[in-house]
Amino acid sequence: MSNANEIWGRRLKEARVAAGLSQKQLGIQAGLDQFVASTRINRYELGIHKADYSIVQNLSKILDVPAGYFYTEEDNLAELMLVFHRMPGKKKNDTIKFVRTLARTE
């Protein structure tokens, strides 16, 4: 199993648990057949199978996380993406301006 698959699976599991969903519930909500939903999500979380992007988009919507959250290697960046994703629009704009200011001062 590659490191990328491990990261992807760990992030999926963390987001699923934070949302209070079972593997089966998440799979069914994502459009998977109810008879394979739990197994499929389990295999995604273990990094055995990779979800295609349309499934990732469904999972992202259900779990309220950006799709990129699953793919970034850096945990700090994943956390920033998650926080930013959940901010209201005005705060997103203010945050971008603030971060740009920080980047110029170093």
Backbone atoms as SQL, in Angstrom:
CREATE TABLE atoms (id INTEGER PRIMARY KEY, chain TEXT, resi INTEGER, resn TEXT, atom TEXT, x REAL, y REAL, z REAL);
INSERT INTO atoms VALUES
  (1, 'A', 1, 'MET', 'N', 0.860, -1.186, 0.000),
  (2, 'A', 1, 'MET', 'CA', 0.000, 0.000, 0.000),
  (3, 'A', 1, 'MET', 'C', 0.899, 1.239, 0.000),
  (4, 'A', 2, 'SER', 'N', 0.605, 2.160, -0.870),
  (5, 'A', 2, 'SER', 'CA', 1.413, 3.373, -0.964),
  (6, 'A', 2, 'SER', 'C', 1.053, 4.348, 0.147),
  (7, 'A', 3, 'ASN', 'N', 1.974, 5.247, 0.415),
  (8, 'A', 3, 'ASN', 'CA', 1.741, 6.277, 1.412),
  (9, 'A', 3, 'ASN', 'C', 0.531, 7.134, 1.040),
  (10, 'A', 4, 'ALA', 'N', 0.371, 7.421, -0.249),
  (11, 'A', 4, 'ALA', 'CA', -0.769, 8.225, -0.702),
  (12, 'A', 4, 'ALA', 'C', -2.083, 7.519, -0.379),
  (13, 'A', 5, 'ASN', 'N', -2.144, 6.217, -0.585),
  (14, 'A', 5, 'ASN', 'CA', -3.361, 5.467, -0.256),
  (15, 'A', 5, 'ASN', 'C', -3.611, 5.454, 1.242),
  (16, 'A', 6, 'GLU', 'N', -2.552, 5.342, 2.020),
  (17, 'A', 6, 'GLU', 'CA', -2.693, 5.358, 3.480),
  (18, 'A', 6, 'GLU', 'C', -3.256, 6.696, 3.952),
  (19, 'A', 7, 'ILE', 'N', -2.701, 7.783, 3.416),
  (20, 'A', 7, 'ILE', 'CA', -3.169, 9.126, 3.786),
  (21, 'A', 7, 'ILE', 'C', -4.628, 9.298, 3.391),
  (22, 'A', 8, 'TRP', 'N', -4.953, 8.923, 2.155),
  (23, 'A', 8, 'TRP', 'CA', -6.319, 9.058, 1.659),
  (24, 'A', 8, 'TRP', 'C', -7.286, 8.282, 2.550),
  (25, 'A', 9, 'GLY', 'N', -6.949, 7.059, 2.855),
  (26, 'A', 9, 'GLY', 'CA', -7.816, 6.222, 3.678),
  (27, 'A', 9, 'GLY', 'C', -7.968, 6.753, 5.093),
  (28, 'A', 10, 'ARG', 'N', -6.861, 7.230, 5.666),
  (29, 'A', 10, 'ARG', 'CA', -6.908, 7.783, 7.030),
  (30, 'A', 10, 'ARG', 'C', -7.792, 9.024, 7.075),
  (31, 'A', 11, 'ARG', 'N', -7.648, 9.885, 6.079),
  (32, 'A', 11, 'ARG', 'CA', -8.467, 11.099, 6.046),
  (33, 'A', 11, 'ARG', 'C', -9.941, 10.772, 5.859),
  (34, 'A', 12, 'LEU', 'N', -10.226, 9.791, 5.022),
  (35, 'A', 12, 'LEU', 'CA', -11.622, 9.379, 4.825),
  (36, 'A', 12, 'LEU', 'C', -12.209, 8.884, 6.140),
  (37, 'A', 13, 'LYS', 'N', -11.471, 8.041, 6.829),
  (38, 'A', 13, 'LYS', 'CA', -11.972, 7.493, 8.091),
  (39, 'A', 13, 'LYS', 'C', -12.169, 8.602, 9.121),
  (40, 'A', 14, 'GLU', 'N', -11.207, 9.515, 9.233),
  (41, 'A', 14, 'GLU', 'CA', -11.323, 10.621, 10.195),
  (42, 'A', 14, 'GLU', 'C', -12.561, 11.468, 9.901),
  (43, 'A', 15, 'ALA', 'N', -12.779, 11.781, 8.638),
  (44, 'A', 15, 'ALA', 'CA', -13.935, 12.605, 8.260),
  (45, 'A', 15, 'ALA', 'C', -15.244, 11.853, 8.506),
  (46, 'A', 16, 'ARG', 'N', -15.246, 10.557, 8.208),
  (47, 'A', 16, 'ARG', 'CA', -16.453, 9.744, 8.411),
  (48, 'A', 16, 'ARG', 'C', -16.797, 9.663, 9.897),
  (49, 'A', 17, 'VAL', 'N', -15.794, 9.385, 10.713),
  (50, 'A', 17, 'VAL', 'CA', -16.025, 9.280, 12.165),
  (51, 'A', 17, 'VAL', 'C', -16.484, 10.628, 12.726),
  (52, 'A', 18, 'ALA', 'N', -15.847, 11.714, 12.282),
  (53, 'A', 18, 'ALA', 'CA', -16.240, 13.053, 12.746),
  (54, 'A', 18, 'ALA', 'C', -17.688, 13.371, 12.365),
  (55, 'A', 19, 'ALA', 'N', -18.137, 12.830, 11.232),
  (56, 'A', 19, 'ALA', 'CA', -19.515, 13.054, 10.788),
  (57, 'A', 19, 'ALA', 'C', -20.503, 12.120, 11.487),
  (58, 'A', 20, 'GLY', 'N', -19.992, 11.153, 12.236),
  (59, 'A', 20, 'GLY', 'CA', -20.862, 10.238, 12.971),
  (60, 'A', 20, 'GLY', 'C', -21.551, 9.209, 12.087),
  (61, 'A', 21, 'LEU', 'N', -20.908, 8.837, 10.995),
  (62, 'A', 21, 'LEU', 'CA', -21.506, 7.879, 10.069),
  (63, 'A', 21, 'LEU', 'C', -20.781, 6.537, 10.117),
  (64, 'A', 22, 'SER', 'N', -21.537, 5.477, 9.957),
  (65, 'A', 22, 'SER', 'CA', -20.915, 4.160, 9.808),
  (66, 'A', 22, 'SER', 'C', -20.405, 4.042, 8.379),
  (67, 'A', 23, 'GLN', 'N', -19.587, 3.045, 8.136),
  (68, 'A', 23, 'GLN', 'CA', -19.111, 2.813, 6.775),
  (69, 'A', 23, 'GLN', 'C', -20.285, 2.541, 5.845),
  (70, 'A', 24, 'LYS', 'N', -21.238, 1.775, 6.308),
  (71, 'A', 24, 'LYS', 'CA', -22.394, 1.444, 5.476),
  (72, 'A', 24, 'LYS', 'C', -23.221, 2.692, 5.175),
  (73, 'A', 25, 'GLN', 'N', -23.483, 3.508, 6.198),
  (74, 'A', 25, 'GLN', 'CA', -24.265, 4.727, 5.992),
  (75, 'A', 25, 'GLN', 'C', -23.596, 5.644, 4.972),
  (76, 'A', 26, 'LEU', 'N', -22.290, 5.823, 5.118),
  (77, 'A', 26, 'LEU', 'CA', -21.568, 6.691, 4.198),
  (78, 'A', 26, 'LEU', 'C', -21.616, 6.134, 2.779),
  (79, 'A', 27, 'GLY', 'N', -21.387, 4.854, 2.640),
  (80, 'A', 27, 'GLY', 'CA', -21.408, 4.236, 1.322),
  (81, 'A', 27, 'GLY', 'C', -22.753, 4.373, 0.634),
  (82, 'A', 28, 'ILE', 'N', -23.812, 4.137, 1.368),
  (83, 'A', 28, 'ILE', 'CA', -25.158, 4.249, 0.787),
  (84, 'A', 28, 'ILE', 'C', -25.438, 5.695, 0.386),
  (85, 'A', 29, 'GLN', 'N', -25.096, 6.648, 1.260),
  (86, 'A', 29, 'GLN', 'CA', -25.317, 8.058, 0.929),
  (87, 'A', 29, 'GLN', 'C', -24.494, 8.490, -0.286),
  (88, 'A', 30, 'ALA', 'N', -23.339, 7.831, -0.487),
  (89, 'A', 30, 'ALA', 'CA', -22.474, 8.165, -1.624),
  (90, 'A', 30, 'ALA', 'C', -22.915, 7.489, -2.912),
  (91, 'A', 31, 'GLY', 'N', -23.965, 6.687, -2.834),
  (92, 'A', 31, 'GLY', 'CA', -24.508, 6.069, -4.039),
  (93, 'A', 31, 'GLY', 'C', -24.059, 4.645, -4.292),
  (94, 'A', 32, 'LEU', 'N', -23.403, 4.036, -3.311),
  (95, 'A', 32, 'LEU', 'CA', -22.986, 2.646, -3.468),
  (96, 'A', 32, 'LEU', 'C', -24.152, 1.720, -3.135),
  (97, 'A', 33, 'ASP', 'N', -24.169, 0.566, -3.737),
  (98, 'A', 33, 'ASP', 'CA', -25.192, -0.439, -3.453),
  (99, 'A', 33, 'ASP', 'C', -25.137, -0.809, -1.971),
  (100, 'A', 34, 'GLN', 'N', -26.288, -0.923, -1.341),
  (101, 'A', 34, 'GLN', 'CA', -26.335, -1.176, 0.110),
  (102, 'A', 34, 'GLN', 'C', -25.652, -2.476, 0.516),
  (103, 'A', 35, 'PHE', 'N', -25.567, -3.437, -0.402),
  (104, 'A', 35, 'PHE', 'CA', -24.972, -4.729, -0.067),
  (105, 'A', 35, 'PHE', 'C', -23.445, -4.705, -0.083),
  (106, 'A', 36, 'VAL', 'N', -22.863, -3.696, -0.722),
  (107, 'A', 36, 'VAL', 'CA', -21.398, -3.605, -0.766),
  (108, 'A', 36, 'VAL', 'C', -20.880, -2.312, -0.131),
  (109, 'A', 37, 'ALA', 'N', -21.776, -1.456, 0.321),
  (110, 'A', 37, 'ALA', 'CA', -21.405, -0.126, 0.816),
  (111, 'A', 37, 'ALA', 'C', -20.369, -0.191, 1.938),
  (112, 'A', 38, 'SER', 'N', -20.616, -0.998, 2.944),
  (113, 'A', 38, 'SER', 'CA', -19.711, -1.081, 4.086),
  (114, 'A', 38, 'SER', 'C', -18.348, -1.623, 3.674),
  (115, 'A', 39, 'THR', 'N', -18.349, -2.683, 2.896),
  (116, 'A', 39, 'THR', 'CA', -17.096, -3.302, 2.453),
  (117, 'A', 39, 'THR', 'C', -16.294, -2.338, 1.592),
  (118, 'A', 40, 'ARG', 'N', -16.961, -1.642, 0.689),
  (119, 'A', 40, 'ARG', 'CA', -16.257, -0.725, -0.207),
  (120, 'A', 40, 'ARG', 'C', -15.612, 0.412, 0.572),
  (121, 'A', 41, 'ILE', 'N', -16.354, 1.029, 1.492),
  (122, 'A', 41, 'ILE', 'CA', -15.796, 2.119, 2.295),
  (123, 'A', 41, 'ILE', 'C', -14.639, 1.595, 3.138),
  (124, 'A', 42, 'ASN', 'N', -14.795, 0.404, 3.689),
  (125, 'A', 42, 'ASN', 'CA', -13.721, -0.207, 4.477),
  (126, 'A', 42, 'ASN', 'C', -12.459, -0.361, 3.628),
  (127, 'A', 43, 'ARG', 'N', -12.617, -0.820, 2.411),
  (128, 'A', 43, 'ARG', 'CA', -11.460, -1.018, 1.518),
  (129, 'A', 43, 'ARG', 'C', -10.843, 0.318, 1.104),
  (130, 'A', 44, 'TYR', 'N', -11.664, 1.341, 0.966),
  (131, 'A', 44, 'TYR', 'CA', -11.120, 2.681, 0.708),
  (132, 'A', 44, 'TYR', 'C', -10.301, 3.139, 1.913),
  (133, 'A', 45, 'GLU', 'N', -10.851, 2.969, 3.106),
  (134, 'A', 45, 'GLU', 'CA', -10.166, 3.419, 4.315),
  (135, 'A', 45, 'GLU', 'C', -8.864, 2.663, 4.548),
  (136, 'A', 46, 'LEU', 'N', -8.809, 1.411, 4.162),
  (137, 'A', 46, 'LEU', 'CA', -7.594, 0.612, 4.315),
  (138, 'A', 46, 'LEU', 'C', -6.597, 0.849, 3.185),
  (139, 'A', 47, 'GLY', 'N', -7.009, 1.572, 2.159),
  (140, 'A', 47, 'GLY', 'CA', -6.133, 1.845, 1.032),
  (141, 'A', 47, 'GLY', 'C', -6.025, 0.706, 0.042),
  (142, 'A', 48, 'ILE', 'N', -6.927, -0.267, 0.152),
  (143, 'A', 48, 'ILE', 'CA', -6.912, -1.423, -0.747),
  (144, 'A', 48, 'ILE', 'C', -7.445, -1.025, -2.121),
  (145, 'A', 49, 'HIS', 'N', -8.498, -0.227, -2.135),
  (146, 'A', 49, 'HIS', 'CA', -9.083, 0.265, -3.382),
  (147, 'A', 49, 'HIS', 'C', -9.037, 1.784, -3.379),
  (148, 'A', 50, 'LYS', 'N', -8.990, 2.353, -4.571),
  (149, 'A', 50, 'LYS', 'CA', -9.053, 3.804, -4.720),
  (150, 'A', 50, 'LYS', 'C', -10.418, 4.158, -5.300),
  (151, 'A', 51, 'ALA', 'N', -11.014, 5.177, -4.763),
  (152, 'A', 51, 'ALA', 'CA', -12.306, 5.648, -5.266),
  (153, 'A', 51, 'ALA', 'C', -12.083, 6.492, -6.506),
  (154, 'A', 52, 'ASP', 'N', -12.988, 6.376, -7.480),
  (155, 'A', 52, 'ASP', 'CA', -12.876, 7.272, -8.634),
  (156, 'A', 52, 'ASP', 'C', -13.348, 8.660, -8.204),
  (157, 'A', 53, 'TYR', 'N', -13.017, 9.652, -9.027),
  (158, 'A', 53, 'TYR', 'CA', -13.237, 11.035, -8.602),
  (159, 'A', 53, 'TYR', 'C', -14.707, 11.372, -8.378),
  (160, 'A', 54, 'SER', 'N', -15.607, 10.757, -9.115),
  (161, 'A', 54, 'SER', 'CA', -17.029, 11.046, -8.893),
  (162, 'A', 54, 'SER', 'C', -17.464, 10.565, -7.507),
  (163, 'A', 55, 'ILE', 'N', -16.937, 9.445, -7.056),
  (164, 'A', 55, 'ILE', 'CA', -17.236, 8.966, -5.698),
  (165, 'A', 55, 'ILE', 'C', -16.601, 9.909, -4.676),
  (166, 'A', 56, 'VAL', 'N', -15.379, 10.349, -4.946),
  (167, 'A', 56, 'VAL', 'CA', -14.715, 11.290, -4.038),
  (168, 'A', 56, 'VAL', 'C', -15.539, 12.567, -3.898),
  (169, 'A', 57, 'GLN', 'N', -16.079, 13.058, -4.993),
  (170, 'A', 57, 'GLN', 'CA', -16.918, 14.255, -4.932),
  (171, 'A', 57, 'GLN', 'C', -18.157, 14.013, -4.075),
  (172, 'A', 58, 'ASN', 'N', -18.785, 12.869, -4.219),
  (173, 'A', 58, 'ASN', 'CA', -19.941, 12.529, -3.386),
  (174, 'A', 58, 'ASN', 'C', -19.553, 12.454, -1.916),
  (175, 'A', 59, 'LEU', 'N', -18.452, 11.774, -1.635),
  (176, 'A', 59, 'LEU', 'CA', -17.983, 11.656, -0.253),
  (177, 'A', 59, 'LEU', 'C', -17.680, 13.030, 0.327),
  (178, 'A', 60, 'SER', 'N', -17.062, 13.887, -0.472),
  (179, 'A', 60, 'SER', 'CA', -16.720, 15.239, -0.013),
  (180, 'A', 60, 'SER', 'C', -17.959, 16.025, 0.386),
  (181, 'A', 61, 'LYS', 'N', -18.997, 15.949, -0.440),
  (182, 'A', 61, 'LYS', 'CA', -20.239, 16.662, -0.138),
  (183, 'A', 61, 'LYS', 'C', -20.885, 16.127, 1.131),
  (184, 'A', 62, 'ILE', 'N', -20.945, 14.825, 1.246),
  (185, 'A', 62, 'ILE', 'CA', -21.579, 14.209, 2.414),
  (186, 'A', 62, 'ILE', 'C', -20.827, 14.559, 3.690),
  (187, 'A', 63, 'LEU', 'N', -19.504, 14.526, 3.629),
  (188, 'A', 63, 'LEU', 'CA', -18.669, 14.733, 4.813),
  (189, 'A', 63, 'LEU', 'C', -18.306, 16.198, 5.045),
  (190, 'A', 64, 'ASP', 'N', -18.715, 17.087, 4.124),
  (191, 'A', 64, 'ASP', 'CA', -18.422, 18.524, 4.203),
  (192, 'A', 64, 'ASP', 'C', -16.922, 18.785, 4.308),
  (193, 'A', 65, 'VAL', 'N', -16.189, 18.165, 3.388),
  (194, 'A', 65, 'VAL', 'CA', -14.753, 18.398, 3.276),
  (195, 'A', 65, 'VAL', 'C', -14.441, 18.655, 1.802),
  (196, 'A', 66, 'PRO', 'N', -13.417, 19.457, 1.502),
  (197, 'A', 66, 'PRO', 'CA', -13.045, 19.635, 0.101),
  (198, 'A', 66, 'PRO', 'C', -12.380, 18.364, -0.426),
  (199, 'A', 67, 'ALA', 'N', -12.564, 18.074, -1.693),
  (200, 'A', 67, 'ALA', 'CA', -11.978, 16.859, -2.270),
  (201, 'A', 67, 'ALA', 'C', -10.461, 16.832, -2.090),
  (202, 'A', 68, 'GLY', 'N', -9.823, 17.976, -2.207),
  (203, 'A', 68, 'GLY', 'CA', -8.372, 18.043, -2.055),
  (204, 'A', 68, 'GLY', 'C', -7.883, 17.618, -0.679),
  (205, 'A', 69, 'TYR', 'N', -8.758, 17.704, 0.319),
  (206, 'A', 69, 'TYR', 'CA', -8.428, 17.288, 1.685),
  (207, 'A', 69, 'TYR', 'C', -7.939, 15.840, 1.719),
  (208, 'A', 70, 'PHE', 'N', -8.514, 15.010, 0.884),
  (209, 'A', 70, 'PHE', 'CA', -8.141, 13.595, 0.873),
  (210, 'A', 70, 'PHE', 'C', -6.768, 13.361, 0.254),
  (211, 'A', 71, 'TYR', 'N', -6.320, 14.271, -0.595),
  (212, 'A', 71, 'TYR', 'CA', -5.139, 14.027, -1.418),
  (213, 'A', 71, 'TYR', 'C', -3.853, 14.696, -0.941),
  (214, 'A', 72, 'THR', 'N', -3.944, 15.774, -0.180),
  (215, 'A', 72, 'THR', 'CA', -2.723, 16.466, 0.213),
  (216, 'A', 72, 'THR', 'C', -1.914, 15.630, 1.205),
  (217, 'A', 73, 'GLU', 'N', -0.604, 15.640, 1.017),
  (218, 'A', 73, 'GLU', 'CA', 0.270, 14.842, 1.871),
  (219, 'A', 73, 'GLU', 'C', 0.494, 15.476, 3.232),
  (220, 'A', 74, 'GLU', 'N', 0.421, 16.790, 3.312),
  (221, 'A', 74, 'GLU', 'CA', 0.718, 17.502, 4.552),
  (222, 'A', 74, 'GLU', 'C', -0.515, 17.608, 5.444),
  (223, 'A', 75, 'ASP', 'N', -0.386, 17.151, 6.672),
  (224, 'A', 75, 'ASP', 'CA', -1.505, 17.203, 7.613),
  (225, 'A', 75, 'ASP', 'C', -1.909, 18.637, 7.928),
  (226, 'A', 76, 'ASN', 'N', -0.924, 19.538, 8.057),
  (227, 'A', 76, 'ASN', 'CA', -1.249, 20.945, 8.350),
  (228, 'A', 76, 'ASN', 'C', -2.041, 21.568, 7.209),
  (229, 'A', 77, 'LEU', 'N', -1.663, 21.262, 5.988),
  (230, 'A', 77, 'LEU', 'CA', -2.388, 21.792, 4.840),
  (231, 'A', 77, 'LEU', 'C', -3.802, 21.219, 4.784),
  (232, 'A', 78, 'ALA', 'N', -3.932, 19.944, 5.100),
  (233, 'A', 78, 'ALA', 'CA', -5.264, 19.323, 5.133),
  (234, 'A', 78, 'ALA', 'C', -6.154, 20.027, 6.162),
  (235, 'A', 79, 'GLU', 'N', -5.587, 20.330, 7.309),
  (236, 'A', 79, 'GLU', 'CA', -6.347, 21.025, 8.352),
  (237, 'A', 79, 'GLU', 'C', -6.748, 22.424, 7.893),
  (238, 'A', 80, 'LEU', 'N', -5.824, 23.136, 7.264),
  (239, 'A', 80, 'LEU', 'CA', -6.148, 24.464, 6.738),
  (240, 'A', 80, 'LEU', 'C', -7.239, 24.389, 5.678),
  (241, 'A', 81, 'MET', 'N', -7.151, 23.395, 4.816),
  (242, 'A', 81, 'MET', 'CA', -8.171, 23.229, 3.780),
  (243, 'A', 81, 'MET', 'C', -9.538, 22.995, 4.400),
  (244, 'A', 82, 'LEU', 'N', -9.577, 22.178, 5.430),
  (245, 'A', 82, 'LEU', 'CA', -10.835, 21.852, 6.092),
  (246, 'A', 82, 'LEU', 'C', -11.428, 23.093, 6.752),
  (247, 'A', 83, 'VAL', 'N', -10.610, 23.830, 7.484),
  (248, 'A', 83, 'VAL', 'CA', -11.082, 25.044, 8.154),
  (249, 'A', 83, 'VAL', 'C', -11.548, 26.067, 7.119),
  (250, 'A', 84, 'PHE', 'N', -10.743, 26.272, 6.083),
  (251, 'A', 84, 'PHE', 'CA', -11.081, 27.237, 5.041),
  (252, 'A', 84, 'PHE', 'C', -12.373, 26.862, 4.329),
  (253, 'A', 85, 'HIS', 'N', -12.542, 25.590, 4.027),
  (254, 'A', 85, 'HIS', 'CA', -13.734, 25.087, 3.344),
  (255, 'A', 85, 'HIS', 'C', -15.010, 25.418, 4.111),
  (256, 'A', 86, 'ARG', 'N', -14.932, 25.383, 5.410),
  (257, 'A', 86, 'ARG', 'CA', -16.121, 25.565, 6.245),
  (258, 'A', 86, 'ARG', 'C', -16.362, 27.019, 6.646),
  (259, 'A', 87, 'MET', 'N', -15.504, 27.917, 6.217),
  (260, 'A', 87, 'MET', 'CA', -15.682, 29.343, 6.528),
  (261, 'A', 87, 'MET', 'C', -16.726, 29.971, 5.618),
  (262, 'A', 88, 'PRO', 'N', -17.410, 31.009, 6.117),
  (263, 'A', 88, 'PRO', 'CA', -18.286, 31.781, 5.229),
  (264, 'A', 88, 'PRO', 'C', -17.435, 32.552, 4.209),
  (265, 'A', 89, 'GLY', 'N', -18.026, 32.922, 3.095),
  (266, 'A', 89, 'GLY', 'CA', -17.326, 33.565, 1.989),
  (267, 'A', 89, 'GLY', 'C', -16.497, 34.782, 2.360),
  (268, 'A', 90, 'LYS', 'N', -17.040, 35.692, 3.146),
  (269, 'A', 90, 'LYS', 'CA', -16.322, 36.915, 3.525),
  (270, 'A', 90, 'LYS', 'C', -15.060, 36.564, 4.305),
  (271, 'A', 91, 'LYS', 'N', -15.160, 35.623, 5.210),
  (272, 'A', 91, 'LYS', 'CA', -13.983, 35.229, 5.981),
  (273, 'A', 91, 'LYS', 'C', -12.935, 34.561, 5.091),
  (274, 'A', 92, 'LYS', 'N', -13.372, 33.847, 4.068),
  (275, 'A', 92, 'LYS', 'CA', -12.418, 33.236, 3.131),
  (276, 'A', 92, 'LYS', 'C', -11.604, 34.324, 2.451),
  (277, 'A', 93, 'ASN', 'N', -12.274, 35.365, 1.979),
  (278, 'A', 93, 'ASN', 'CA', -11.574, 36.471, 1.319),
  (279, 'A', 93, 'ASN', 'C', -10.606, 37.160, 2.271),
  (280, 'A', 94, 'ASP', 'N', -11.043, 37.407, 3.497),
  (281, 'A', 94, 'ASP', 'CA', -10.179, 38.043, 4.495),
  (282, 'A', 94, 'ASP', 'C', -8.980, 37.156, 4.821),
  (283, 'A', 95, 'THR', 'N', -9.203, 35.861, 4.893),
  (284, 'A', 95, 'THR', 'CA', -8.129, 34.919, 5.198),
  (285, 'A', 95, 'THR', 'C', -7.086, 34.908, 4.089),
  (286, 'A', 96, 'ILE', 'N', -7.522, 34.924, 2.841),
  (287, 'A', 96, 'ILE', 'CA', -6.591, 34.949, 1.713),
  (288, 'A', 96, 'ILE', 'C', -5.741, 36.220, 1.763),
  (289, 'A', 97, 'LYS', 'N', -6.381, 37.355, 2.022),
  (290, 'A', 97, 'LYS', 'CA', -5.633, 38.612, 2.119),
  (291, 'A', 97, 'LYS', 'C', -4.613, 38.546, 3.246),
  (292, 'A', 98, 'PHE', 'N', -5.020, 38.007, 4.394),
  (293, 'A', 98, 'PHE', 'CA', -4.129, 37.908, 5.546),
  (294, 'A', 98, 'PHE', 'C', -2.946, 36.993, 5.249),
  (295, 'A', 99, 'VAL', 'N', -3.197, 35.870, 4.640),
  (296, 'A', 99, 'VAL', 'CA', -2.120, 34.914, 4.336),
  (297, 'A', 99, 'VAL', 'C', -1.146, 35.518, 3.331),
  (298, 'A', 100, 'ARG', 'N', -1.668, 36.233, 2.352),
  (299, 'A', 100, 'ARG', 'CA', -0.775, 36.899, 1.393),
  (300, 'A', 100, 'ARG', 'C', 0.115, 37.914, 2.099),
  (301, 'A', 101, 'THR', 'N', -0.447, 38.637, 3.074),
  (302, 'A', 101, 'THR', 'CA', 0.341, 39.583, 3.851),
  (303, 'A', 101, 'THR', 'C', 1.430, 38.858, 4.624),
  (304, 'A', 102, 'LEU', 'N', 1.095, 37.749, 5.249),
  (305, 'A', 102, 'LEU', 'CA', 2.079, 36.955, 5.972),
  (306, 'A', 102, 'LEU', 'C', 3.199, 36.484, 5.069),
  (307, 'A', 103, 'ALA', 'N', 2.852, 36.050, 3.883),
  (308, 'A', 103, 'ALA', 'CA', 3.852, 35.533, 2.950),
  (309, 'A', 103, 'ALA', 'C', 4.834, 36.621, 2.508),
  (310, 'A', 104, 'ARG', 'N', 4.379, 37.861, 2.441),
  (311, 'A', 104, 'ARG', 'CA', 5.251, 38.965, 2.025),
  (312, 'A', 104, 'ARG', 'C', 6.188, 39.415, 3.124),
  (313, 'A', 105, 'THR', 'N', 5.853, 39.158, 4.374),
  (314, 'A', 105, 'THR', 'CA', 6.640, 39.668, 5.483),
  (315, 'A', 105, 'THR', 'C', 7.792, 38.743, 5.876),
  (316, 'A', 106, 'GLU', 'N', 7.894, 37.602, 5.274),
  (317, 'A', 106, 'GLU', 'CA', 8.977, 36.683, 5.676),
  (318, 'A', 106, 'GLU', 'C', 10.213, 36.870, 4.867);
